[in-house]
Amino acid sequence: MVLRPAVASLLSTIFFLAASPDMAVAKAPLSVEMDQAKVIELEKPAGTVIVGNPAIVDVQVLSSSRLVLTGKSSGITNVVILGEDGEAFIDEQVSVQTFEENTVRVYRQASRSTYACTPKCVPTVTVGDDMSSFSAVVQQQTQRQSIVEQAAGGN
């Protein structure tokens, strides 16, 4: 995955501010969408990467200067990166949000269902959906995956 120039610029600004403790600037947390990945380029090599809550965001280390953040569930946590000398050079909040683009939410009284529209709308699951709708979609996705795996093994 290649970072768009605007995202790369935002990330370099965030990491620059994180490395500049004398700058009293309120900054927004780094944002990753749920079930999406974001490549992070570090300005110096990381020795250790610590994730506050791995249920919210996962970090895969590609190299000492390149990481991949993957949003796992909605929430806010932090990522601390220690240099090879053991000193923290990044301690950044990471916000994971649900993917909003190309989604439609249908409300029927108090129940909600979510659809991914790319371009045809098909049911998908999002935390907060009506449990019966959520369970039905998960069951269909599981059955479909089982069929795909059986077909792949049957070649």
LUMDRENLO-660897 format. One record per residue: z, x, y of N, C-alpha, C in turn; residue in one letter. Coordinates in steps of 0.2 Angstrom, whole numbers, plus 2048, in hexadecimal, padded with zeros to 3 digits. Example, Ala and Ser with C-alpha at 12.3 -4.5 7.8 and 13.67 -1.06 7.14 Angstrom:
<pts>
8278427E482783E7EA8278427F0A;8238407F58248447FB827840800S;
</pts>
This chain:
<pts>
8008047FA800800800800804806M;7FC80380B7FB8078117FE803817V;80280781B805803821800802826L;8017FC8297FC7FB82F7FF7FF835R;7FB8018397FD80583F803802843P;8037FC8448097F984780F7F9843A;80F7F883D8157F9839817800839V;81380583881580C83881880E83EA;81580B84481880D84B81F80A84BS;82080484982780084982C804844L;82A80683F82E80A83A83081183DL;82B81484082D81B84383281A849S;83181484D83681385283D81284FT;83D80D84A84480C847847812845I;84381684184681C83E848821844F;84482284984682684F84C824852F;84D81D85385381B85685981C851L;85881B84B85E81C846860823846A;85B82884885D82F84886083184FA;86082D85486282E85A86982A85CS;86E82D85A87582985B877828862P;87482C86787682B86E872825871D;86D82386E86981D87186D81786FM;87081387487380D87386F807874A;86A80786F86580186F8667FD86AV;8677F686B8677F18668607F1862A;8607F285C85A7F285885A7ED853K;8547EA8518547E584C8547E9845A;8567E58408567E983A84F7E9837P;84E7EE8338477EF8308467E982CL;8407E682C83F7DF82883A7E0822S;83C7DE81D8377DE8178377D6814V;8317D48128317CD8108327CD808E;8357C88068377C77FF8317C87FBM;8327CC7F582C7CD7F08277D17F3D;8287D47F98237D97FC8267E07FCQ;8217E57FD8237EC7FD8217EF803A;8247F48068237F780C8247FE80BK;81F80380C81F80A80C82280D812V;82781181182B81481682A81C816I;82781F81B82682681C82C829820E;83082E81D836831820833837824L;83783882983583E82D83884482AE;83D84482683F84A82384184881BK;84284D81784384B81084A84880FP;84A84380A85083F808853843802A;85984480285C8467FC85F8417F8G;86283C7FB8658367F886382F7FCT;86282A7F88618247FB86681F7F9V;86981B7FD86F8177FB86D8107FEI;86D80B7F986C8047FB8728007FBV;8747FD80187A7F980187A7F37FCG;8757EF7FC8757EA7F786E7EA7F3N;86E7ED7ED8677ED7EA8657E67E8P;8697E17E88667DA7E68627D77ECA;8637DA7F285F7D87F88587DC7F9I;8597E37F88537E77F98547ED7F4V;84E7EF7F184D7F47ED84A7FA7F0D;84C8007EF8488067F184680A7EBV;83F80C7EC83C8107E783A8167EAQ;83D81C7E883B8237EB8358257E8V;82F8267EC8298287EA8298307EBL;82C8327F082D83A7F183383A7F6S;8358417F783A8427FC83983F803S;83383E80483183B80B82E83480BS;82D83180582A82B80582E826800R;82F82080383381B80082F814800L;8318107FB82E8097FB8348057FBV;83480080083A7FB8008367F57FDL;83A7F17F98387EB7F683D7E67F7T;83B7E07FB8407DB7FC8417D77F6G;8477D67F48497D27ED84C7CC7EFK;8507CB7F48537C47F58547C47FDS;8557BE7FF8567BE80785D7C0808S;85E7C480E8647C68108637CC814G;8697CF8168697D681A86D7DB816I;86B7E181586F7E681386D7EC817T;86F7F281486E7F881886B7FD813N;86780281586580881186780E815V;86B81281186D81981486981E811V;86682381586382881286682F814I;86883380F86B83981086683F80FL;86684481486184981386384E80EG;85F85380C86185780786785B808E;86A85B80E87085E81087685A80FD;87585380D87A84E80C87C84A812G;87984C81887B84881E87684281FE;87983C821875836822871837828A;86A83682786683682D86382F82EF;86482B82A86282482B86781F828I;86981A82C86E81582986B80F82DD;86780B82986380682C8647FF829E;8657FA82D8657F382A85E7F1828Q;85E7EE8228587EB8208597E381FV;8547E08228547D882184F7D681CS;8507D281784B7CF81384B7C8814V;8457C68168437BF81783E7BC813Q;83E7B68128397B380E8327B3811T;82D7B480D8267B48108247AE812F;8227AD8198217A781C8197A681DE;8157AB81D80E7AA81E80B7A7818E;8077A281A80379E81480879A810N;80D79881281279480E81378D811T;81478880D81578181081B77F80CV;82077C81082677980D82577180ER;82676E80882676680882D764807V;82F76080C83575D80B835755809Y;83975380483974C80284074B803R;84274780884974680A84D74D80AQ;85274E80585675480685375A801A;84E7587FD84B75D7F98457617FCS;8447677FA83F76B7FD83B76E7F7R;83476F7F88307727F382C7777F7S;82A77D7F58267827F881F7837F5T;81A7847F98137857F781078B7FAY;80D78F7F68097957F98027937FAA;8007938007F97918017F4797803C;7F07997FE7EC79F7FF7E579E7FCT;7E179A7FD7E17958027E378E7FFP;7E378E7F87E57877F57ED7887F4K;7F07827F57F77827F57F97817EDC;7FE7857EB8017857E48087857E5V;80C7827E18137837E181678A7E0P;81B78C7E381E7927E38257917E3T;8297967E28317957E28347997E8V;8387967EC83C7997F18437977F0T;84879B7F184F79A7F18507947F6V;85378F7F48547897F98507837F7G;84B7847F284777E7F084B77A7ECD;8497747EB84C76F7E784C7727E0D;8527717DC8537747D684E7727D0M;84C76B7D08487697CB84176C7CCS;83F76C7D383876F7D48387767D3S;83D77A7D583E7817D483D7827CCF;84177F7C88417807C183B77E7BES;8377797C08317777BD82C77D7BFA;82C7807C58277857C682878B7C2V;82F78D7C28317937BE82F7927B7V;83078C7B482E78B7AD82678C7ACQ;8227897B181B78A7B08197917B1Q;81C7957B681A79C7B781C7A07B0Q;82279E7AD8247A27A781F7A17A1T;81D79A7A181879979B81279C79CQ;80F79C7A380979F7A48097A77A3R;80F7AA7A58107B17A38107B279CQ;8137AE7988137AF79180C7AE78ES;8087AA7908017A978E7FD7AF78FI;7FE7B27957FA7B87977FC7BE793V;8037BF7928057C478E8037C4786E;8027BD7848007BC77D7F87BE77DQ;7F57BC7827EE7BD7827EC7C5783A;7F07C87867EF7D07877F17D3781A;7F67D177D7F87D47767F37D2771G;7EF7CD7727EA7CA76D7E47CE76DG;7E27D37717DC7D67717DB7DA76CN;
</pts>
